[in-house]
Amino acid sequence: MIKTPHLSTDGIIKLYDENENFKGIVFIERLNKPYGLALPGGFVDIGESVENALVREMKEETSLDVKIESLLNVYSDPSRDPRFHTASVVY
């Protein structure tokens, strides 16, 4: 069996007021270790694109409909998640 990192995606959701002034970004409170604040996100399902997973996870975790603007980076340090090796695509 081939072993690869678990693929996940995270999103930086920017908030604006009614005058289009930037107000900040959205964080969630993690329910699992490591506890604390985090960017919303989650794992990509088999047969799902990373982009579709991002939109789905943002809706599930924040109830917000998002539009992807750009790719920020891919983070894949094997020690970044204490559970197992993940590769996270961040938009």
C-alpha angles and dihedrals in degrees: 000000000000115000120206135159118280109259117230138164133214131191135211104213112197118208125210132185125235090277092054092253112150110249104175143278134291122254129182130211108244115236093196133050128316086051122204139068120334143164111269114258147109148185126317113241122229108271093021127112118235089241093054090046090054093052091046094048093047090053093046095048103035107016087235126130108224138194118211112237103176147333112264102187147304117250118198110155103149091225098051093094117043092207099059144319112299134180111207125197109206124203 
